[in-house]
Amino acid sequence: MSRTTPISVPSQQRPFAIAGLRQVLRDAWAMTYPYWLSEERWAARGLLLAVIALNLGTVYINVLLNKWNNTFYDALQDKNYAVFLHQLIRFSWLACLFIIFTVYQFYLNQMLQIRWRRWLTERYLHGWLTDAAYYRMQFAASEADNPDQRIADDVPQFIASTLTLGIGGMSAVVTLISFVTILWGLSGTLTIPSSSMKLPGYLVWAALLYALVGTWLTDWIGRPLVRLNFDQQRYEADFRFNLVRFRENAEGVALYHGEADELRTFRKRFSHIIGNWWSIMRQQKRLTWLTAGYGQAAIIFPIVVVAPRYFRGQILLGGLMQTASAFSQVQDSLSFIVSSYTDIAAWRAVVERLAGFKSALKVAHIQAATKGGIHLVDGNGGGLIVDRVELDLPNGQPLIADVNFSLARGESALVSGPSGVGKSTLLRAIAGIWPFGRGEIRMPSNPRVLFLPQKPYLPIGTLREAVSYPMQASGVDDASLREALDAVGLKDLAGKLDEMSHWTLQLSPGEQQRIAFARALVQKPDWLFLDEATSAVDEPTEARLYRLLRDRLPWTTLFSIGHRATLRSFHDRQLFVQPDSNGPASIVELSASAASKSVERSGSLS
């Protein structure tokens, strides 16, 4: 947001700013109130009430200290040692109470933060992982960039800032109410020079005017910080994501000798951080000029305002200090926005980021419910039926048109075709995670389904967990795991079930694919979908792996995608994705002789 002139703010920027603030407050409330109605509501409310009570206690102690100022400084002026000593003792126990209240307020506030963070993180993680929302959100990157950062960084920042600003704002209101009465009584009445007009409680009006001017100037200068903070979080997350992605693909970069290109990418990402940071620095410098000057003037301003009454002998030194203290408390309360503006700007940016994440989650779950026009329905115990399915790319371009085929329990089918025509996308549609298209896919009710992608996912952890995934490792006995590893040609790994490692980096692509086949042998699915699942192994190993499936899982339905002609002998039927230069591709079922020619042609094209 660009800086505006004072003339244009009321007519143009202010309605927009107010509307934006209302939306931010609505979003913040929508993210806040469910926790206070959740299963943790009583503990949360109890902790919040305790924090508020301790905060009010510190405000009350400040009221007592304000009155203490009068007596203490009058004793100094009168050189009354007995009263002076008594007030020192009184200050000591007031200070002790203040310290106790402050310590436990901070401690209980931290306790509330971690409990709230645990609850909200669990909720976002559940929403992110349900219905493959994490996958669908990739197609709405503008609303959901870096979801890992939203959950890991923005959630705790939102909670901490909400509690800090909320309780701080409440404390400012209570302090204002407590001290404005005191200040009104201490102010007396101001007679305006050259006029018979009198202004009662003039110090209150002076504090209000001082705070209003400071607040307006702060908002005018600091408003661009909201967008700058939002962008800074995004640029930081993008840079961190590229570093992590580089580390996970270190071997590929090393083989390509792509260090120079990676360095250019890192520099480009980091330049966004630097450029935006300079903008934040310049804006904060302008804001600091104001807030620093405002704060320094606030030290002497109440003394200057009250001094005339002191020099006229209307109040003593104690009254001067008490009045100055009360004025400072009122002015500080009214200036809450000035002193907290940077925090408010950062909080608003976090709210907008989390609101975008929540909105993207909602869209992803709506797509999951409707399957984006591709309806997954219960086939009532029958086979797989793909009925008039059309698949599109995310930009709406047609990919495959009029897909119609069925696959009975125990059958096997091989899908081949040139690279890039949509074979894997068809598998994603059957899995229910591709939202772009139309048609109906009927699957048997409650089937045990397993998908083996070309690049298997191996979680970081023990080998036992990697082979059992996504089942609980505790649900599979060691003998079955060792036997499956031995069967797929990984006998050397059978004794490493409890070894912790980053297995994606530890194992070759061919070994990773054999791990995936070991999963199939262990889990014994009713339906097994393989997407180029043997592309990284040699043909003899491929044949052995498929024989294992046919021998050990005779009732499992196989649906494979592959280019090699050697796969034909392991499947009953052959489907070919036929590209069309004038429109979307189509799927045809081939006879044995036609399948041979088509698969060979597919292999040459790929």
C-alpha positions in Angstrom: 0.0 0.0 0.0 1.4 3.3 -0.9 1.8 6.3 1.3 -1.0 8.8 1.0 -1.3 12.5 1.7 -3.5 13.8 4.6 -6.0 15.2 2.2 -6.6 11.9 0.5 -6.9 9.7 3.6 -10.4 10.7 4.7 -11.9 10.6 1.2 -10.2 7.5 -0.3 -8.1 5.4 2.1 -10.1 5.5 5.3 -13.2 3.7 4.1 -11.0 1.0 2.6 -8.9 0.7 5.8 -12.0 0.5 8.0 -13.6 -2.1 5.7 -10.3 -4.1 5.7 -10.0 -3.8 9.5 -13.6 -5.1 9.9 -12.7 -8.1 7.8 -9.6 -8.8 9.7 -11.5 -8.6 13.0 -14.2 -11.0 11.6 -11.5 -13.4 10.5 -9.7 -13.2 13.8 -12.9 -13.8 15.7 -13.7 -16.8 13.5 -10.4 -18.3 14.3 -10.6 -17.5 18.0 -14.0 -18.3 19.4 -14.1 -22.1 18.6 -11.4 -22.7 21.1 -13.4 -21.1 23.9 -16.3 -23.4 23.1 -14.2 -26.6 22.6 -13.6 -29.5 24.9 -10.9 -27.4 26.6 -13.2 -24.5 27.3 -13.2 -24.7 31.1 -9.4 -24.9 31.4 -9.0 -22.2 28.8 -11.6 -19.9 30.4 -10.1 -20.5 33.9 -6.6 -19.6 32.7 -7.9 -16.5 30.9 -9.8 -15.3 33.9 -6.7 -15.8 36.1 -4.5 -13.8 33.7 -7.1 -11.0 33.5 -7.5 -11.0 37.3 -3.7 -10.7 37.7 -3.6 -7.9 35.1 -6.4 -6.0 36.9 -4.4 -6.5 40.1 -1.4 -4.8 38.6 -3.7 -1.9 37.5 -5.0 -1.6 41.0 -1.4 -1.5 42.4 -0.6 1.3 40.0 -3.6 3.2 41.4 -2.2 2.7 44.9 1.2 3.8 43.7 -0.3 6.9 42.2 -1.7 7.9 45.6 1.6 6.9 47.2 3.4 9.4 45.0 1.4 12.3 46.7 2.3 11.2 50.2 5.9 10.3 49.5 6.9 13.5 47.7 5.1 15.7 50.2 7.1 13.9 52.9 10.3 14.8 51.0 9.2 18.4 50.6 8.4 18.6 54.3 11.5 16.7 55.3 9.3 14.3 57.4 11.5 11.3 58.0 8.9 9.2 59.8 6.4 9.5 57.0 9.2 9.0 54.4 10.3 5.7 56.1 6.7 4.5 56.4 6.1 5.1 52.7 9.3 3.2 51.8 7.9 0.2 53.7 4.5 0.6 52.0 6.2 0.8 48.6 8.2 -2.4 49.3 5.1 -4.6 49.8 3.3 -2.9 46.9 6.4 -3.7 44.7 6.5 -7.3 46.0 2.8 -7.8 45.1 3.4 -6.2 41.7 6.3 -8.6 41.0 4.3 -11.6 42.0 1.3 -10.6 39.9 3.6 -9.9 36.9 5.4 -13.2 37.2 2.3 -15.4 37.4 0.5 -13.4 34.8 3.3 -14.2 32.4 3.5 -17.8 33.5 -0.2 -18.5 33.1 -0.3 -16.6 29.9 2.4 -18.9 28.5 0.4 -21.9 29.7 -2.7 -20.7 27.9 -0.7 -20.0 24.8 0.7 -23.6 24.5 -2.6 -25.2 25.2 -4.4 -23.0 22.6 -1.5 -23.7 20.1 -1.8 -27.4 20.7 -5.6 -27.3 20.0 -5.4 -25.0 17.0 -2.4 -26.8 15.4 -4.2 -30.2 15.8 -7.3 -28.7 14.1 -5.3 -27.2 11.2 -3.3 -30.4 10.8 -6.5 -32.5 10.7 -8.1 -30.2 8.1 -4.9 -30.1 6.0 -4.5 -33.9 5.9 -8.2 -34.8 5.5 -9.6 -35.5 2.0 -6.1 -34.9 0.5 -6.6 -31.2 1.1 -2.8 -30.8 1.2 -2.7 -32.1 -2.4 -5.7 -30.0 -3.7 -4.4 -26.8 -2.2 -1.4 -26.9 -4.6 -3.8 -25.8 -7.3 -4.7 -22.7 -5.2 -1.2 -21.5 -4.5 -2.2 -17.8 -4.3 -4.4 -18.5 -1.3 -2.2 -21.2 0.4 1.5 -20.7 -0.2 3.7 -22.4 2.3 1.1 -24.2 4.4 3.9 -25.6 6.6 4.8 -22.1 7.7 1.1 -21.2 8.4 0.9 -24.1 10.8 4.3 -23.9 12.4 5.0 -20.2 12.6 1.7 -18.2 12.0 -0.4 -20.2 14.5 1.8 -19.5 17.6 2.4 -15.9 16.5 -1.4 -15.4 16.1 -2.1 -16.8 19.5 0.6 -14.8 21.3 -0.3 -11.6 19.6 -4.0 -12.0 20.1 -3.5 -12.6 23.9 -1.0 -9.8 24.2 -3.0 -7.2 22.3 -6.3 -8.4 23.7 -5.2 -8.3 27.3 -3.2 -5.2 26.7 -6.2 -3.4 25.2 -8.3 -4.5 28.1 -5.7 -3.3 30.6 -5.5 0.1 28.7 -9.3 0.5 29.0 -9.3 -0.4 32.8 -6.4 1.8 33.4 -8.1 4.7 31.6 -11.3 4.2 33.6 -9.3 4.0 36.9 -7.1 7.1 36.3 -9.4 9.4 34.3 -11.4 9.9 37.5 -8.3 10.6 39.5 -7.0 13.0 36.8 -10.3 14.8 36.5 -10.3 15.5 40.2 -6.7 16.6 40.3 -7.0 18.8 37.2 -9.2 21.6 38.6 -10.7 24.1 36.2 -8.8 26.0 33.5 -9.9 29.5 32.8 -9.2 30.3 29.1 -7.2 33.6 28.8 -9.0 36.6 27.5 -12.3 34.8 28.1 -14.7 33.9 30.8 -14.9 30.3 29.6 -13.8 27.6 32.0 -12.8 24.1 31.1 -13.2 21.6 33.9 -10.9 18.6 33.9 -8.6 20.2 31.4 -5.8 17.7 31.9 -8.1 14.9 30.7 -8.9 16.8 27.5 -5.2 17.6 27.0 -4.3 13.9 27.3 -7.2 12.9 24.9 -6.1 15.5 22.3 -2.4 14.4 22.6 -3.3 10.7 22.2 -5.7 11.3 19.2 -3.1 13.3 17.3 -0.4 10.7 18.0 -2.8 7.8 17.0 -3.8 9.5 13.7 -0.2 10.2 12.7 0.9 6.7 13.6 -1.9 5.1 11.6 -1.1 7.3 8.6 2.6 6.6 8.6 2.5 2.9 9.7 -0.4 1.5 7.6 1.9 0.1 4.8 3.6 -2.1 7.4 0.6 -4.6 7.3 1.3 -5.6 3.6 5.0 -5.4 4.1 4.9 -7.8 7.0 2.6 -10.2 5.1 5.0 -10.2 2.1 8.1 -10.7 4.4 6.6 -13.9 5.9 5.9 -15.2 2.4 9.4 -14.4 1.1 11.0 -16.0 4.1 9.0 -19.1 3.7 9.7 -19.3 0.0 13.5 -19.0 0.7 13.4 -21.7 3.4 11.3 -24.0 1.2 13.9 -23.8 -1.6 16.7 -24.6 0.8 14.9 -27.7 2.1 14.0 -28.8 -1.4 17.7 -28.4 -2.5 18.8 -30.6 0.5 16.3 -33.3 -0.4 17.4 -33.4 -4.0 21.1 -33.0 -3.4 22.1 -36.0 -5.4 20.3 -34.8 -8.5 21.8 -31.4 -8.3 25.3 -32.9 -7.9 24.9 -35.2 -10.9 23.7 -32.2 -13.0 26.4 -30.0 -11.6 23.6 -27.5 -11.1 25.2 -25.6 -8.2 25.4 -22.3 -10.2 21.8 -22.5 -11.2 20.7 -23.2 -7.6 22.8 -20.3 -6.4 21.1 -18.0 -8.8 17.7 -19.3 -7.5 18.7 -18.8 -3.9 20.0 -15.3 -4.6 16.8 -14.4 -6.4 14.6 -15.7 -3.5 16.8 -13.9 -1.0 16.8 -10.7 -3.0 13.0 -10.6 -2.4 13.7 -10.8 1.4 16.3 -8.1 1.3 14.2 -5.8 -0.9 11.1 -6.1 1.2 13.2 -5.8 4.4 14.5 -2.5 3.2 11.0 -1.3 2.6 10.1 -2.4 6.2 13.2 -0.6 7.5 12.3 2.7 5.8 8.7 2.5 6.9 9.7 1.6 10.5 12.2 4.5 10.5 9.4 6.9 9.7 7.2 5.4 12.3 10.1 5.4 14.9 10.7 9.1 14.3 7.1 9.6 15.4 6.8 7.1 18.2 10.2 8.0 19.7 9.4 11.7 19.6 5.9 11.1 20.9 7.3 9.0 23.8 9.9 11.6 24.8 7.4 14.4 24.6 5.0 12.4 26.8 7.6 12.4 29.6 7.7 16.2 30.0 4.3 17.1 28.6 2.3 16.3 31.8 4.8 18.2 33.9 4.6 21.3 31.6 0.8 21.1 31.7 0.6 20.8 35.5 3.5 23.1 36.4 1.4 26.4 36.3 -0.7 25.2 39.2 2.4 24.1 41.2 4.1 27.5 40.7 0.9 29.3 41.7 1.0 27.3 45.0 -2.3 25.5 44.2 -0.6 22.1 44.7 2.4 20.8 46.5 5.3 18.7 45.1 3.4 15.5 45.9 0.3 16.7 44.1 2.5 17.6 41.1 4.0 14.1 40.9 0.6 12.4 41.5 -1.0 14.5 38.8 1.8 13.9 36.4 1.7 10.2 37.1 -2.1 10.1 36.6 -1.8 12.1 33.4 0.9 9.6 32.1 -1.4 6.7 32.9 -4.3 8.2 31.0 -2.1 9.3 28.1 -0.5 5.8 27.9 -3.9 4.2 27.9 -5.2 6.4 25.2 -2.0 5.9 23.2 -2.2 2.1 23.2 -2.5 2.0 19.4 0.6 4.2 19.1 2.7 2.1 21.3 1.5 -1.2 19.8 1.2 -0.3 16.2 4.1 -2.4 15.0 2.6 -5.4 16.8 -0.8 -4.7 15.4 0.5 -4.6 11.9 2.3 -7.9 12.4 -0.8 -9.4 14.0 -3.0 -8.2 11.1 -0.6 -9.8 8.5 -0.7 -13.1 10.4 -4.5 -13.0 10.6 -4.7 -12.5 6.8 -2.3 -15.4 6.1 -4.2 -17.8 8.4 -7.5 -16.6 6.9 -6.2 -17.4 3.4 -5.0 -20.8 4.6 -8.4 -21.5 6.2 -10.2 -20.3 3.0 -8.0 -22.6 0.8 -8.8 -25.6 3.2 -12.5 -24.9 2.8 -12.2 -24.8 -1.0 -10.2 -28.1 -1.0 -12.8 -29.8 1.2 -15.7 -28.6 -1.0 -13.8 -30.0 -4.0 -13.4 -33.3 -2.1 -17.1 -33.4 -1.4 -18.0 -32.8 -5.0 -14.9 -34.4 -6.5 -14.7 -31.3 -8.7 -17.4 -32.7 -11.0 -15.9 -36.2 -11.0 -18.2 -38.2 -8.7 -16.9 -41.2 -6.8 -19.8 -43.4 -5.8 -20.3 -46.8 -4.1 -20.3 -49.6 -6.6 -22.2 -51.9 -4.2 -19.6 -54.6 -4.1 -19.0 -54.7 -7.8 -15.9 -53.9 -9.8 -14.4 -50.6 -11.0 -16.6 -48.7 -13.5 -15.4 -45.5 -15.2 -18.4 -44.0 -16.8 -18.1 -41.1 -19.3 -15.2 -39.4 -17.4 -13.5 -36.4 -18.9 -10.3 -35.1 -17.4 -9.0 -31.5 -17.7 -5.8 -29.7 -16.7 -6.0 -27.1 -13.9 -6.3 -24.3 -16.5 -9.4 -26.0 -18.0 -7.8 -27.4 -21.1 -9.3 -30.9 -21.9 -6.8 -33.8 -21.4 -8.7 -37.0 -21.9 -12.3 -37.3 -23.2 -15.1 -39.9 -22.8 -13.3 -42.5 -20.7 -15.5 -45.7 -20.4 -14.2 -49.0 -19.1 -14.8 -51.5 -16.3 -12.6 -53.8 -14.3 -13.9 -56.8 -12.4 -12.5 -58.2 -9.1 -9.4 -60.3 -9.8 -8.9 -58.9 -13.3 -5.7 -57.0 -14.4 -5.3 -54.2 -16.9 -2.3 -52.4 -18.3 -2.6 -48.8 -19.5 0.0 -47.5 -21.9 0.4 -44.5 -24.2 2.8 -41.7 -24.9 4.2 -39.7 -22.0 2.2 -36.6 -21.0 -1.2 -37.8 -22.4 -2.8 -38.1 -18.9 -2.3 -41.7 -17.8 -1.2 -40.8 -14.3 -4.0 -38.2 -14.1 -6.5 -41.0 -14.7 -5.1 -42.8 -11.7 -5.4 -39.7 -9.6 -9.1 -39.3 -10.6 -9.7 -43.0 -9.6 -8.0 -42.2 -6.3 -10.4 -39.2 -5.8 -7.7 -36.5 -5.6 -8.0 -34.9 -9.1 -10.7 -32.2 -9.0 -10.7 -31.1 -12.6 -13.1 -33.0 -14.9 -16.5 -34.6 -15.1 -18.1 -38.0 -15.0 -18.6 -40.9 -12.6 -16.3 -43.5 -11.1 -17.9 -46.4 -9.2 -15.7 -48.3 -6.8 -16.5 -51.3 -4.6 -17.7 -50.5 -1.1 -15.0 -50.6 1.6 -12.2 -51.9 -0.6 -8.6 -52.3 0.6 -6.8 -50.1 -1.9 -3.1 -49.5 -2.3 -1.5 -47.1 -4.8 2.2 -47.5 -5.8 3.4 -44.3 -7.5 6.6 -44.1 -9.6 8.4 -42.4 -6.8 7.3 -44.1 -3.5 7.0 -42.0 -0.4 9.3 -43.2 2.4 8.8 -41.5 5.8 11.8 -40.4 7.9 12.0 -43.0 10.7 12.7 -46.7 11.1 12.7 -49.1 8.2 9.9 -50.9 9.9 7.7 -47.8 9.5 8.8 -47.2 5.9 7.8 -50.8 4.9 4.6 -50.7 6.8 3.4 -47.3 5.6 0.6 -46.2 5.8 -0.3 -48.9 8.3 0.8 -48.7 11.9 4.2 -50.4 12.2 3.0 -52.1 15.4 0.3 -53.9 13.5 2.7 -55.9 11.3 4.9 -58.7 12.8 8.7 -58.7 12.1 8.6 -62.0 10.4 6.2 -60.8 7.7 8.3 -57.6 7.1 11.6 -59.6 6.8 10.0 -62.2 4.5 8.6 -59.5 2.2 12.0 -57.7 2.0 13.7 -61.0 1.2 11.1 -61.7 -1.5 11.6 -58.4 -3.3 15.4 -58.8 -3.3 16.3 -56.6 -0.2 17.5 -59.4 2.1 20.3 -57.2 3.3 17.8 -54.7 4.8 15.8 -57.4 6.7 18.0 -57.0 9.7 17.7 -53.2 9.8 14.0 -52.8 10.7 14.8 -50.7 13.8 17.3 -48.5 12.1 16.4 -44.8 11.8 17.3 -43.1 8.6 16.1 -40.7 5.8 15.4 -43.7 3.5 14.6 -41.6 0.4 18.3 -40.5 0.5 19.6 -43.8 1.7 18.1 -46.1 -0.9 18.4 -46.0 -4.7 15.2 -45.4 -6.8 15.1 -49.1 -7.7 15.4 -50.1 -4.0 12.6 -47.6 -3.1 10.3 -49.2 -5.7 11.0 -52.6 -4.3 10.2 -51.3 -0.8 6.8 -50.3 -2.3 6.2 -53.9 -3.6 7.1 -55.2 -0.1 4.3 -53.0 1.2 1.9 -54.6 -1.2 3.0 -58.1 -0.1 2.5 -57.2 3.6 -0.8 -55.3 3.2 -2.4 -57.6 0.7 -4.8 -55.1 -0.9 -7.9 -56.0 -2.8 -7.1 -53.4 -5.5 -3.5 -52.5 -6.4 -2.8 -49.5 -8.7 0.7 -49.2 -10.0 1.9 -46.0 -11.8 5.3 -46.8 -13.5 6.0 -48.7 -10.3 8.9 -50.7 -11.9 10.5 -47.9 -14.0 13.7 -47.9 -12.0 14.4 -51.6 -12.0 15.7 -53.9 -14.8 13.3 -56.1 -16.7 14.2 -59.4 -14.9 13.6 -57.7 -11.6 10.3 -56.3 -12.9 9.2 -59.7 -14.0 10.0 -61.2 -10.6 8.1 -58.5 -8.8 5.0 -59.0 -10.9 5.2 -62.8 -10.5 5.3 -62.2 -6.8 2.0 -60.2 -7.0 0.3 -62.8 -9.2 1.5 -65.8 -7.1 0.9 -64.3 -3.6 -2.0 -62.0 -4.3 -4.1 -64.0 -6.8 -7.4 -62.3 -5.9 -5.9 -58.8 -6.1 -7.0 -56.6 -9.0 -4.1 -55.0 -10.8 -4.3 -51.8 -12.6 -0.9 -50.8 -14.0 0.5 -47.9 -16.0 3.7 -48.7 -17.9 5.6 -48.4 -21.2 7.5 -51.7 -21.3 6.2 -54.5 -23.6 7.3 -57.0 -21.0 4.4 -56.0 -18.7 1.7 -57.3 -21.1 2.1 -60.9 -20.1 1.2 -60.1 -16.5 -2.2 -58.4 -17.4 -5.4 -59.7 -18.9 -6.3 -56.6 -20.7 -4.5 -53.7 -22.4 -5.8 -50.1 -22.6 -4.1 -47.5 -24.8 -4.4 -43.7 -24.4 -4.6 -42.4 -27.9 -3.4 -38.8 -28.3 -5.2 -36.5 -30.7 -3.5 -33.4 -32.2 -6.9 -31.7 -32.6 -8.3 -32.3 -29.2 -8.2 -34.3 -26.0 -6.8 -37.9 -26.0 -9.1 -41.0 -25.8 -8.7 -44.5 -24.4 -9.2 -47.6 -26.5 -9.0 -51.2 -25.5 -6.7 -53.3 -27.7 -6.5 -56.8 -28.8 -3.3 -58.8 -28.1 -1.7 -58.0 -31.5 -2.7 -54.4 -31.4 -1.5 -54.0 -27.9 1.9 -55.2 -28.9 2.2 -52.7 -31.6 0.8 -49.8 -29.5 3.1 -50.5 -26.6 6.1 -50.6 -28.8 5.0 -47.3 -30.4 4.4 -45.8 -27.0 7.9 -46.8 -25.9 9.4 -45.1 -28.9 7.4 -42.0 -28.3 8.4 -41.7 -24.7 
